[in-house]
Amino acid sequence: MKKIDVVASATIFESVSELPSNVQELMEKAIEARKKAYAPYSKFNVGVALLLENNEIVLGNNQENAAYPSGMCAERVAIWKAGSDYPGVKVKQLVITASSSNSKVDKPVGPCGACRQTLSEYEINQKEPIEIYFMGEVGNIVKTDSLLSLLPFSFDRSYL
């Protein structure tokens, strides 16, 4: 038997004002998208902004449905919109923000497992990492240099 250590690294920013200016702009757009989320059941709103290599910004927010699990996470809404509207255009950065009307979200909220798997497909296909920034409503922001930092031992087409 052999044991290996899997190491993930991240950068922590204490406030949006510490982010690079272009990421601050993306976060502002993600916050606006978050405010438009349709989350009447969970009361948990998520907004996403993607920066593409052609400098287009694609937004997404979560869309719930009374027939769980028919809703969709903000990350998948945004990445599929980017793939639909801009096929073959690489994703450079992705920012995520979340809030709740039930309580203050004061810690970073990363993508769920299904979104990590979906995002990894795009990152692997484009053969370039996607920088990911995620936060709650307030507080620290986490930055990873690649989606694969969030999903070690990812599943991809090489297994099929």
Secondary structure, DSSP 8 states (H G I E B T S, - for coil): ----------EEESSGGGS-HHHHHHHHHHHHHHHT-B-TTT-EEEEEEEEETTS-EEEEE-B--SSTT--B-HHHHHHHHHHHHSTT--EEEEEEEEEESSS---S-----HHHHHHHHHHHHHHTS--EEEEE-SSS-EEEES-GGGTSTT---GGG-
